[in-house]
Amino acid sequence: MPVCPECESPLDLDEDTIDEGEVVICDDCGTQFEVVSVDPLELAPKEEPGYIDEDNDTFVGEEEE
């Protein structure tokens, strides 16, 4: 079972049916995460404009102005 990257509480997610781009919310701390990868499962905080793709060392998401 995946855990919240912020508070490390278990996240109630069905990993078989979740899709990239979905937003999930931690029931314990309320942090919103976007699913950026499903295999392996990777979450990024929703309030961040994007994330760094460590495989390609590239920024994915909105560019800062």
PQR file of N, CA, C, O and H, with PARSE charges and radii, in Angstrom:
ATOM      1  N   MET A   1       0.847  -1.179   0.000 -0.4000 1.5000
ATOM      2  CA  MET A   1       0.000   0.000   0.000 -0.0000 2.0000
ATOM      3  C   MET A   1       0.895   1.246   0.000  0.5500 1.7000
ATOM      4  O   MET A   1       1.838   1.328   0.788 -0.5500 1.4000
ATOM      5  N   PRO A   2       0.611   2.203  -0.866 -0.5600 1.5000
ATOM      6  CA  PRO A   2       1.415   3.433  -0.907  0.2800 2.0000
ATOM      7  C   PRO A   2       1.200   4.268   0.351  0.5500 1.7000
ATOM      8  O   PRO A   2       0.162   4.182   1.008 -0.5500 1.4000
ATOM      9  N   VAL A   3       2.210   5.079   0.668 -0.4000 1.5000
ATOM     10  CA  VAL A   3       2.117   5.960   1.829 -0.0000 2.0000
ATOM     11  C   VAL A   3       2.266   7.408   1.391  0.5500 1.7000
ATOM     12  O   VAL A   3       2.870   7.701   0.359 -0.5500 1.4000
ATOM     13  H   VAL A   3       3.053   5.149   0.135  0.4000 1.0000
ATOM     14  N   CYS A   4       1.710   8.298   2.182 -0.4000 1.5000
ATOM     15  CA  CYS A   4       1.792   9.737   1.919 -0.0000 2.0000
ATOM     16  C   CYS A   4       3.237  10.194   2.066  0.5500 1.7000
ATOM     17  O   CYS A   4       3.856   9.934   3.098 -0.5500 1.4000
ATOM     18  H   CYS A   4       1.219   8.060   3.020  0.4000 1.0000
ATOM     19  N   PRO A   5       3.793  10.873   1.053 -0.5600 1.5000
ATOM     20  CA  PRO A   5       5.159  11.377   1.160  0.2800 2.0000
ATOM     21  C   PRO A   5       5.326  12.456   2.240  0.5500 1.7000
ATOM     22  O   PRO A   5       6.443  12.698   2.697 -0.5500 1.4000
ATOM     23  N   GLU A   6       4.240  13.100   2.647 -0.4000 1.5000
ATOM     24  CA  GLU A   6       4.314  14.169   3.650 -0.0000 2.0000
ATOM     25  C   GLU A   6       4.262  13.636   5.076  0.5500 1.7000
ATOM     26  O   GLU A   6       5.111  13.981   5.897 -0.5500 1.4000
ATOM     27  H   GLU A   6       3.333  12.904   2.276  0.4000 1.0000
ATOM     28  N   CYS A   7       3.257  12.783   5.383 -0.4000 1.5000
ATOM     29  CA  CYS A   7       3.056  12.341   6.767 -0.0000 2.0000
ATOM     30  C   CYS A   7       3.268  10.840   6.952  0.5500 1.7000
ATOM     31  O   CYS A   7       3.185  10.334   8.072 -0.5500 1.4000
ATOM     32  H   CYS A   7       2.567  12.502   4.716  0.4000 1.0000
ATOM     33  N   GLU A   8       3.537  10.138   5.876 -0.4000 1.5000
ATOM     34  CA  GLU A   8       3.815   8.706   5.873 -0.0000 2.0000
ATOM     35  C   GLU A   8       2.640   7.845   6.328  0.5500 1.7000
ATOM     36  O   GLU A   8       2.834   6.706   6.753 -0.5500 1.4000
ATOM     37  H   GLU A   8       3.604  10.548   4.966  0.4000 1.0000
ATOM     38  N   SER A   9       1.423   8.382   6.243 -0.4000 1.5000
ATOM     39  CA  SER A   9       0.228   7.584   6.532 -0.0000 2.0000
ATOM     40  C   SER A   9      -0.129   6.777   5.285  0.5500 1.7000
ATOM     41  O   SER A   9       0.149   7.213   4.168 -0.5500 1.4000
ATOM     42  H   SER A   9       1.265   9.307   5.899  0.4000 1.0000
ATOM     43  N   PRO A  10      -0.738   5.612   5.463 -0.5600 1.5000
ATOM     44  CA  PRO A  10      -1.149   4.824   4.288  0.2800 2.0000
ATOM     45  C   PRO A  10      -2.192   5.576   3.458  0.5500 1.7000
ATOM     46  O   PRO A  10      -3.114   6.183   4.003 -0.5500 1.4000
ATOM     47  N   LEU A  11      -2.032   5.526   2.130 -0.4000 1.5000
ATOM     48  CA  LEU A  11      -3.003   6.136   1.223 -0.0000 2.0000
ATOM     49  C   LEU A  11      -3.918   5.046   0.702  0.5500 1.7000
ATOM     50  O   LEU A  11      -3.456   4.006   0.233 -0.5500 1.4000
ATOM     51  H   LEU A  11      -1.283   5.034   1.687  0.4000 1.0000
ATOM     52  N   ASP A  12      -5.209   5.286   0.786 -0.4000 1.5000
ATOM     53  CA  ASP A  12      -6.198   4.313   0.334 -0.0000 2.0000
ATOM     54  C   ASP A  12      -6.383   4.456  -1.171  0.5500 1.7000
ATOM     55  O   ASP A  12      -7.315   5.120  -1.626 -0.5500 1.4000
ATOM     56  H   ASP A  12      -5.584   6.131   1.167  0.4000 1.0000
ATOM     57  N   LEU A  13      -5.490   3.830  -1.947 -0.4000 1.5000
ATOM     58  CA  LEU A  13      -5.526   3.912  -3.403 -0.0000 2.0000
ATOM     59  C   LEU A  13      -5.641   2.515  -3.989  0.5500 1.7000
ATOM     60  O   LEU A  13      -5.051   1.566  -3.474 -0.5500 1.4000
ATOM     61  H   LEU A  13      -4.733   3.291  -1.577  0.4000 1.0000
ATOM     62  N   ASP A  14      -6.403   2.393  -5.066 -0.4000 1.5000
ATOM     63  CA  ASP A  14      -6.445   1.145  -5.816 -0.0000 2.0000
ATOM     64  C   ASP A  14      -5.434   1.287  -6.945  0.5500 1.7000
ATOM     65  O   ASP A  14      -5.734   1.872  -7.986 -0.5500 1.4000
ATOM     66  H   ASP A  14      -6.882   3.164  -5.485  0.4000 1.0000
ATOM     67  N   GLU A  15      -4.240   0.751  -6.736 -0.4000 1.5000
ATOM     68  CA  GLU A  15      -3.156   0.931  -7.692 -0.0000 2.0000
ATOM     69  C   GLU A  15      -3.462   0.325  -9.061  0.5500 1.7000
ATOM     70  O   GLU A  15      -2.818   0.680 -10.048 -0.5500 1.4000
ATOM     71  H   GLU A  15      -3.997   0.277  -5.890  0.4000 1.0000
ATOM     72  N   ASP A  16      -4.435  -0.583  -9.134 -0.4000 1.5000
ATOM     73  CA  ASP A  16      -4.780  -1.207 -10.415 -0.0000 2.0000
ATOM     74  C   ASP A  16      -5.654  -0.317 -11.285  0.5500 1.7000
ATOM     75  O   ASP A  16      -5.699  -0.494 -12.503 -0.5500 1.4000
ATOM     76  H   ASP A  16      -4.959  -0.872  -8.332  0.4000 1.0000
ATOM     77  N   THR A  17      -6.356   0.645 -10.671 -0.4000 1.5000
ATOM     78  CA  THR A  17      -7.289   1.470 -11.448 -0.0000 2.0000
ATOM     79  C   THR A  17      -6.898   2.939 -11.505  0.5500 1.7000
ATOM     80  O   THR A  17      -7.564   3.718 -12.186 -0.5500 1.4000
ATOM     81  H   THR A  17      -6.320   0.789  -9.682  0.4000 1.0000
ATOM     82  N   ILE A  18      -5.837   3.341 -10.812 -0.4000 1.5000
ATOM     83  CA  ILE A  18      -5.434   4.753 -10.800 -0.0000 2.0000
ATOM     84  C   ILE A  18      -4.706   5.091 -12.101  0.5500 1.7000
ATOM     85  O   ILE A  18      -3.986   4.258 -12.652 -0.5500 1.4000
ATOM     86  H   ILE A  18      -5.296   2.708 -10.259  0.4000 1.0000
ATOM     87  N   ASP A  19      -4.899   6.310 -12.582 -0.4000 1.5000
ATOM     88  CA  ASP A  19      -4.302   6.756 -13.843 -0.0000 2.0000
ATOM     89  C   ASP A  19      -3.387   7.955 -13.605  0.5500 1.7000
ATOM     90  O   ASP A  19      -3.553   8.700 -12.639 -0.5500 1.4000
ATOM     91  H   ASP A  19      -5.484   6.986 -12.135  0.4000 1.0000
ATOM     92  N   GLU A  20      -2.419   8.124 -14.503 -0.4000 1.5000
ATOM     93  CA  GLU A  20      -1.563   9.313 -14.448 -0.0000 2.0000
ATOM     94  C   GLU A  20      -2.430  10.558 -14.577  0.5500 1.7000
ATOM     95  O   GLU A  20      -3.387  10.581 -15.351 -0.5500 1.4000
ATOM     96  H   GLU A  20      -2.284   7.519 -15.288  0.4000 1.0000
ATOM     97  N   GLY A  21      -2.091  11.581 -13.823 -0.4000 1.5000
ATOM     98  CA  GLY A  21      -2.830  12.838 -13.868 -0.0000 2.0000
ATOM     99  C   GLY A  21      -3.931  12.931 -12.830  0.5500 1.7000
ATOM    100  O   GLY A  21      -4.443  14.023 -12.583 -0.5500 1.4000
ATOM    101  H   GLY A  21      -1.314  11.562 -13.194  0.4000 1.0000
ATOM    102  N   GLU A  22      -4.310  11.817 -12.214 -0.4000 1.5000
ATOM    103  CA  GLU A  22      -5.331  11.867 -11.175 -0.0000 2.0000
ATOM    104  C   GLU A  22      -4.795  12.585  -9.958  0.5500 1.7000
ATOM    105  O   GLU A  22      -3.590  12.583  -9.706 -0.5500 1.4000
ATOM    106  H   GLU A  22      -3.894  10.930 -12.415  0.4000 1.0000
ATOM    107  N   VAL A  23      -5.687  13.200  -9.204 -0.4000 1.5000
ATOM    108  CA  VAL A  23      -5.325  13.873  -7.961 -0.0000 2.0000
ATOM    109  C   VAL A  23      -5.839  13.025  -6.810  0.5500 1.7000
ATOM    110  O   VAL A  23      -7.002  12.622  -6.793 -0.5500 1.4000
ATOM    111  H   VAL A  23      -6.666  13.201  -9.408  0.4000 1.0000
ATOM    112  N   VAL A  24      -4.964  12.758  -5.849 -0.4000 1.5000
ATOM    113  CA  VAL A  24      -5.350  12.013  -4.649 -0.0000 2.0000
ATOM    114  C   VAL A  24      -5.080  12.894  -3.440  0.5500 1.7000
ATOM    115  O   VAL A  24      -4.187  13.742  -3.463 -0.5500 1.4000
ATOM    116  H   VAL A  24      -4.019  13.085  -5.863  0.4000 1.0000
ATOM    117  N   ILE A  25      -5.853  12.687  -2.388 -0.4000 1.5000
ATOM    118  CA  ILE A  25      -5.741  13.491  -1.180 -0.0000 2.0000
ATOM    119  C   ILE A  25      -5.494  12.566   0.000  0.5500 1.7000
ATOM    120  O   ILE A  25      -6.181  11.559   0.166 -0.5500 1.4000
ATOM    121  H   ILE A  25      -6.578  11.998  -2.369  0.4000 1.0000
ATOM    122  N   CYS A  26      -4.508  12.914   0.816 -0.4000 1.5000
ATOM    123  CA  CYS A  26      -4.223  12.154   2.020 -0.0000 2.0000
ATOM    124  C   CYS A  26      -5.325  12.431   3.037  0.5500 1.7000
ATOM    125  O   CYS A  26      -5.612  13.588   3.346 -0.5500 1.4000
ATOM    126  H   CYS A  26      -3.950  13.732   0.680  0.4000 1.0000
ATOM    127  N   ASP A  27      -5.939  11.377   3.555 -0.4000 1.5000
ATOM    128  CA  ASP A  27      -7.009  11.546   4.543 -0.0000 2.0000
ATOM    129  C   ASP A  27      -6.498  12.125   5.862  0.5500 1.7000
ATOM    130  O   ASP A  27      -7.246  12.786   6.582 -0.5500 1.4000
ATOM    131  H   ASP A  27      -5.706  10.438   3.304  0.4000 1.0000
ATOM    132  N   ASP A  28      -5.232  11.881   6.177 -0.4000 1.5000
ATOM    133  CA  ASP A  28      -4.704  12.336   7.466 -0.0000 2.0000
ATOM    134  C   ASP A  28      -4.227  13.779   7.448  0.5500 1.7000
ATOM    135  O   ASP A  28      -4.609  14.554   8.325 -0.5500 1.4000
ATOM    136  H   ASP A  28      -4.624  11.344   5.592  0.4000 1.0000
ATOM    137  N   CYS A  29      -3.398  14.170   6.471 -0.4000 1.5000
ATOM    138  CA  CYS A  29      -2.847  15.531   6.479 -0.0000 2.0000
ATOM    139  C   CYS A  29      -3.509  16.462   5.463  0.5500 1.7000
ATOM    140  O   CYS A  29      -3.301  17.674   5.517 -0.5500 1.4000
ATOM    141  H   CYS A  29      -3.087  13.541   5.759  0.4000 1.0000
ATOM    142  N   GLY A  30      -4.307  15.914   4.533 -0.4000 1.5000
ATOM    143  CA  GLY A  30      -5.037  16.741   3.577 -0.0000 2.0000
ATOM    144  C   GLY A  30      -4.221  17.205   2.374  0.5500 1.7000
ATOM    145  O   GLY A  30      -4.728  17.957   1.541 -0.5500 1.4000
ATOM    146  H   GLY A  30      -4.475  14.929   4.489  0.4000 1.0000
ATOM    147  N   THR A  31      -2.970  16.771   2.270 -0.4000 1.5000
ATOM    148  CA  THR A  31      -2.131  17.172   1.144 -0.0000 2.0000
ATOM    149  C   THR A  31      -2.642  16.544  -0.142  0.5500 1.7000
ATOM    150  O   THR A  31      -2.984  15.362  -0.171 -0.5500 1.4000
ATOM    151  H   THR A  31      -2.557  16.161   2.946  0.4000 1.0000
ATOM    152  N   GLN A  32      -2.695  17.340  -1.207 -0.4000 1.5000
ATOM    153  CA  GLN A  32      -3.122  16.846  -2.513 -0.0000 2.0000
ATOM    154  C   GLN A  32      -1.898  16.449  -3.320  0.5500 1.7000
ATOM    155  O   GLN A  32      -0.891  17.157  -3.345 -0.5500 1.4000
ATOM    156  H   GLN A  32      -2.418  18.301  -1.183  0.4000 1.0000
ATOM    157  N   PHE A  33      -2.006  15.299  -3.982 -0.4000 1.5000
ATOM    158  CA  PHE A  33      -0.925  14.802  -4.820 -0.0000 2.0000
ATOM    159  C   PHE A  33      -1.460  14.477  -6.200  0.5500 1.7000
ATOM    160  O   PHE A  33      -2.600  14.037  -6.353 -0.5500 1.4000
ATOM    161  H   PHE A  33      -2.824  14.724  -3.962  0.4000 1.0000
ATOM    162  N   GLU A  34      -0.621  14.699  -7.206 -0.4000 1.5000
ATOM    163  CA  GLU A  34      -0.937  14.285  -8.567 -0.0000 2.0000
ATOM    164  C   GLU A  34      -0.145  13.023  -8.863  0.5500 1.7000
ATOM    165  O   GLU A  34       1.038  12.930  -8.535 -0.5500 1.4000
ATOM    166  H   GLU A  34       0.305  15.056  -7.082  0.4000 1.0000
ATOM    167  N   VAL A  35      -0.804  12.050  -9.488 -0.4000 1.5000
ATOM    168  CA  VAL A  35      -0.127  10.829  -9.888 -0.0000 2.0000
ATOM    169  C   VAL A  35       0.674  11.146 -11.143  0.5500 1.7000
ATOM    170  O   VAL A  35       0.100  11.446 -12.189 -0.5500 1.4000
ATOM    171  H   VAL A  35      -1.765  12.125  -9.755  0.4000 1.0000
ATOM    172  N   VAL A  36       2.005  11.081 -11.042 -0.4000 1.5000
ATOM    173  CA  VAL A  36       2.849  11.404 -12.181 -0.0000 2.0000
ATOM    174  C   VAL A  36       3.366  10.152 -12.884  0.5500 1.7000
ATOM    175  O   VAL A  36       3.872  10.222 -14.004 -0.5500 1.4000
ATOM    176  H   VAL A  36       2.471  10.837 -10.192  0.4000 1.0000
ATOM    177  N   SER A  37       3.236   9.009 -12.216 -0.4000 1.5000
ATOM    178  CA  SER A  37       3.629   7.735 -12.810 -0.0000 2.0000
ATOM    179  C   SER A  37       2.868   6.631 -12.097  0.5500 1.7000
ATOM    180  O   SER A  37       2.674   6.683 -10.882 -0.5500 1.4000
ATOM    181  H   SER A  37       2.825   8.952 -11.306  0.4000 1.0000
ATOM    182  N   VAL A  38       2.438   5.633 -12.857 -0.4000 1.5000
ATOM    183  CA  VAL A  38       1.726   4.516 -12.238 -0.0000 2.0000
ATOM    184  C   VAL A  38       2.588   3.266 -12.109  0.5500 1.7000
ATOM    185  O   VAL A  38       2.256   2.373 -11.331 -0.5500 1.4000
ATOM    186  H   VAL A  38       2.595   5.591 -13.843  0.4000 1.0000
ATOM    187  N   ASP A  39       3.680   3.184 -12.851 -0.4000 1.5000
ATOM    188  CA  ASP A  39       4.540   2.007 -12.764 -0.0000 2.0000
ATOM    189  C   ASP A  39       5.993   2.429 -12.859  0.5500 1.7000
ATOM    190  O   ASP A  39       6.518   2.499 -13.970 -0.5500 1.4000
ATOM    191  H   ASP A  39       3.950   3.910 -13.483  0.4000 1.0000
ATOM    192  N   PRO A  40       6.663   2.709 -11.772 -0.5600 1.5000
ATOM    193  CA  PRO A  40       6.183   2.590 -10.393  0.2800 2.0000
ATOM    194  C   PRO A  40       5.320   3.785 -10.006  0.5500 1.7000
ATOM    195  O   PRO A  40       5.383   4.838 -10.641 -0.5500 1.4000
ATOM    196  N   LEU A  41       4.515   3.614  -8.962 -0.4000 1.5000
ATOM    197  CA  LEU A  41       3.652   4.693  -8.491 -0.0000 2.0000
ATOM    198  C   LEU A  41       4.511   5.839  -7.974  0.5500 1.7000
ATOM    199  O   LEU A  41       5.359   5.652  -7.103 -0.5500 1.4000
ATOM    200  H   LEU A  41       4.464   2.758  -8.447  0.4000 1.0000
ATOM    201  N   GLU A  42       4.277   7.029  -8.526 -0.4000 1.5000
ATOM    202  CA  GLU A  42       5.031   8.218  -8.130 -0.0000 2.0000
ATOM    203  C   GLU A  42       4.057   9.376  -7.982  0.5500 1.7000
ATOM    204  O   GLU A  42       3.249   9.641  -8.872 -0.5500 1.4000
ATOM    205  H   GLU A  42       3.588   7.181  -9.234  0.4000 1.0000
ATOM    206  N   LEU A  43       4.142  10.063  -6.848 -0.4000 1.5000
ATOM    207  CA  LEU A  43       3.250  11.181  -6.551 -0.0000 2.0000
ATOM    208  C   LEU A  43       4.051  12.455  -6.418  0.5500 1.7000
ATOM    209  O   LEU A  43       5.190  12.431  -5.954 -0.5500 1.4000
ATOM    210  H   LEU A  43       4.799   9.848  -6.124  0.4000 1.0000
ATOM    211  N   ALA A  44       3.455  13.588  -6.828 -0.4000 1.5000
ATOM    212  CA  ALA A  44       4.061  14.906  -6.652 -0.0000 2.0000
ATOM    213  C   ALA A  44       3.026  15.801  -5.984  0.5500 1.7000
ATOM    214  O   ALA A  44       1.850  15.760  -6.345 -0.5500 1.4000
ATOM    215  H   ALA A  44       2.529  13.608  -7.205  0.4000 1.0000
ATOM    216  N   PRO A  45       3.450  16.614  -5.007 -0.5600 1.5000
ATOM    217  CA  PRO A  45       2.491  17.530  -4.375  0.2800 2.0000
ATOM    218  C   PRO A  45       1.808  18.402  -5.421  0.5500 1.7000
ATOM    219  O   PRO A  45       2.466  18.958  -6.301 -0.5500 1.4000
ATOM    220  N   LYS A  46       0.506  18.517  -5.323 -0.4000 1.5000
ATOM    221  CA  LYS A  46      -0.290  19.234  -6.317 -0.0000 2.0000
ATOM    222  C   LYS A  46       0.013  20.723  -6.348  0.5500 1.7000
ATOM    223  O   LYS A  46      -0.071  21.339  -7.411 -0.5500 1.4000
ATOM    224  H   LYS A  46      -0.029  18.065  -4.609  0.4000 1.0000
ATOM    225  N   GLU A  47       0.364  21.321  -5.207 -0.4000 1.5000
ATOM    226  CA  GLU A  47       0.608  22.758  -5.199 -0.0000 2.0000
ATOM    227  C   GLU A  47       1.890  23.145  -5.912  0.5500 1.7000
ATOM    228  O   GLU A  47       2.089  24.317  -6.234 -0.5500 1.4000
ATOM    229  H   GLU A  47       0.432  20.821  -4.344  0.4000 1.0000
ATOM    230  N   GLU A  48       2.756  22.186  -6.161 -0.4000 1.5000
ATOM    231  CA  GLU A  48       3.958  22.475  -6.929 -0.0000 2.0000
ATOM    232  C   GLU A  48       3.596  22.531  -8.411  0.5500 1.7000
ATOM    233  O   GLU A  48       2.774  21.736  -8.866 -0.5500 1.4000
ATOM    234  H   GLU A  48       2.595  21.234  -5.899  0.4000 1.0000
ATOM    235  N   PRO A  49       4.185  23.447  -9.170 -0.5600 1.5000
ATOM    236  CA  PRO A  49       3.829  23.577 -10.586  0.2800 2.0000
ATOM    237  C   PRO A  49       4.312  22.407 -11.430  0.5500 1.7000
ATOM    238  O   PRO A  49       3.875  22.288 -12.574 -0.5500 1.4000
ATOM    239  N   GLY A  50       5.170  21.552 -10.943 -0.4000 1.5000
ATOM    240  CA  GLY A  50       5.682  20.434 -11.722 -0.0000 2.0000
ATOM    241  C   GLY A  50       6.596  19.587 -10.870  0.5500 1.7000
ATOM    242  O   GLY A  50       6.543  19.640  -9.641 -0.5500 1.4000
ATOM    243  H   GLY A  50       5.524  21.649 -10.013  0.4000 1.0000
ATOM    244  N   TYR A  51       7.423  18.817 -11.515 -0.4000 1.5000
ATOM    245  CA  TYR A  51       8.342  17.954 -10.803 -0.0000 2.0000
ATOM    246  C   TYR A  51       9.538  17.666 -11.693  0.5500 1.7000
ATOM    247  O   TYR A  51       9.499  17.897 -12.901 -0.5500 1.4000
ATOM    248  H   TYR A  51       7.466  18.774 -12.513  0.4000 1.0000
ATOM    249  N   ILE A  52      10.583  17.168 -11.094 -0.4000 1.5000
ATOM    250  CA  ILE A  52      11.784  16.805 -11.844 -0.0000 2.0000
ATOM    251  C   ILE A  52      11.688  15.320 -12.190  0.5500 1.7000
ATOM    252  O   ILE A  52      11.554  14.481 -11.299 -0.5500 1.4000
ATOM    253  H   ILE A  52      10.615  16.980 -10.113  0.4000 1.0000
ATOM    254  N   ASP A  53      11.756  14.999 -13.459 -0.4000 1.5000
ATOM    255  CA  ASP A  53      11.794  13.612 -13.910 -0.0000 2.0000
ATOM    256  C   ASP A  53      13.227  13.137 -13.726  0.5500 1.7000
ATOM    257  O   ASP A  53      14.105  13.458 -14.527 -0.5500 1.4000
ATOM    258  H   ASP A  53      11.865  15.680 -14.183  0.4000 1.0000
ATOM    259  N   GLU A  54      13.460  12.357 -12.650 -0.4000 1.5000
ATOM    260  CA  GLU A  54      14.816  11.957 -12.319 -0.0000 2.0000
ATOM    261  C   GLU A  54      15.429  11.042 -13.377  0.5500 1.7000
ATOM    262  O   GLU A  54      16.651  11.006 -13.517 -0.5500 1.4000
ATOM    263  H   GLU A  54      12.747  12.096 -12.000  0.4000 1.0000
ATOM    264  N   ASP A  55      14.618  10.312 -14.114 -0.4000 1.5000
ATOM    265  CA  ASP A  55      15.141   9.429 -15.152 -0.0000 2.0000
ATOM    266  C   ASP A  55      15.784  10.226 -16.281  0.5500 1.7000
ATOM    267  O   ASP A  55      16.790   9.805 -16.852 -0.5500 1.4000
ATOM    268  H   ASP A  55      13.625  10.342 -14.000  0.4000 1.0000
ATOM    269  N   ASN A  56      15.200  11.378 -16.601 -0.4000 1.5000
ATOM    270  CA  ASN A  56      15.687  12.179 -17.724 -0.0000 2.0000
ATOM    271  C   ASN A  56      16.291  13.512 -17.296  0.5500 1.7000
ATOM    272  O   ASN A  56      16.726  14.290 -18.145 -0.5500 1.4000
ATOM    273  H   ASN A  56      14.383  11.720 -16.137  0.4000 1.0000
ATOM    274  N   ASP A  57      16.324  13.791 -15.978 -0.4000 1.5000
ATOM    275  CA  ASP A  57      16.808  15.066 -15.459 -0.0000 2.0000
ATOM    276  C   ASP A  57      16.147  16.251 -16.149  0.5500 1.7000
ATOM    277  O   ASP A  57      16.813  17.219 -16.515 -0.5500 1.4000
ATOM    278  H   ASP A  57      15.970  13.159 -15.289  0.4000 1.0000
ATOM    279  N   THR A  58      14.829  16.166 -16.322 -0.4000 1.5000
ATOM    280  CA  THR A  58      14.104  17.259 -16.957 -0.0000 2.0000
ATOM    281  C   THR A  58      12.945  17.693 -16.070  0.5500 1.7000
ATOM    282  O   THR A  58      12.393  16.893 -15.314 -0.5500 1.4000
ATOM    283  H   THR A  58      14.287  15.380 -16.025  0.4000 1.0000
ATOM    284  N   PHE A  59      12.585  18.969 -16.170 -0.4000 1.5000
ATOM    285  CA  PHE A  59      11.451  19.516 -15.441 -0.0000 2.0000
ATOM    286  C   PHE A  59      10.186  19.230 -16.233  0.5500 1.7000
ATOM    287  O   PHE A  59      10.135  19.472 -17.439 -0.5500 1.4000
ATOM    288  H   PHE A  59      13.034  19.618 -16.784  0.4000 1.0000
ATOM    289  N   VAL A  60       9.164  18.715 -15.555 -0.4000 1.5000
ATOM    290  CA  VAL A  60       7.896  18.432 -16.192 -0.0000 2.0000
ATOM    291  C   VAL A  60       6.839  19.268 -15.511  0.5500 1.7000
ATOM    292  O   VAL A  60       6.717  19.222 -14.287 -0.5500 1.4000
ATOM    293  H   VAL A  60       9.206  18.518 -14.575  0.4000 1.0000
ATOM    294  N   GLY A  61       6.074  20.026 -16.264 -0.4000 1.5000
ATOM    295  CA  GLY A  61       5.022  20.847 -15.697 -0.0000 2.0000
ATOM    296  C   GLY A  61       5.104  22.266 -16.197  0.5500 1.7000
ATOM    297  O   GLY A  61       5.750  22.546 -17.207 -0.5500 1.4000
ATOM    298  H   GLY A  61       6.173  20.063 -17.259  0.4000 1.0000
ATOM    299  N   GLU A  62       4.444  23.165 -15.483 -0.4000 1.5000
ATOM    300  CA  GLU A  62       4.415  24.567 -15.872 -0.0000 2.0000
ATOM    301  C   GLU A  62       5.773  25.195 -15.614  0.5500 1.7000
ATOM    302  O   GLU A  62       6.433  24.888 -14.621 -0.5500 1.4000
ATOM    303  H   GLU A  62       3.920  22.938 -14.662  0.4000 1.0000
ATOM    304  N   GLU A  63       6.182  26.069 -16.507 -0.4000 1.5000
ATOM    305  CA  GLU A  63       7.441  26.798 -16.346 -0.0000 2.0000
ATOM    306  C   GLU A  63       7.205  27.973 -15.401  0.5500 1.7000
ATOM    307  O   GLU A  63       6.153  28.611 -15.447 -0.5500 1.4000
ATOM    308  H   GLU A  63       5.646  26.318 -17.314  0.4000 1.0000
ATOM    309  N   GLU A  64       8.189  28.257 -14.542 -0.4000 1.5000
ATOM    310  CA  GLU A  64       8.094  29.435 -13.678 -0.0000 2.0000
ATOM    311  C   GLU A  64       8.391  30.666 -14.518  0.5500 1.7000
ATOM    312  O   GLU A  64       9.230  30.633 -15.418 -0.5500 1.4000
ATOM    313  H   GLU A  64       9.043  27.738 -14.504  0.4000 1.0000
ATOM    314  N   GLU A  65       7.684  31.764 -14.210 -0.4000 1.5000
ATOM    315  CA  GLU A  65       7.880  32.998 -14.968 -0.0000 2.0000
ATOM    316  C   GLU A  65       8.915  33.879 -14.338  0.5500 1.7000
ATOM    317  O   GLU A  65       9.201  34.960 -14.853 -0.5500 1.4000
ATOM    318  H   GLU A  65       7.002  31.791 -13.479  0.4000 1.0000
TER
END
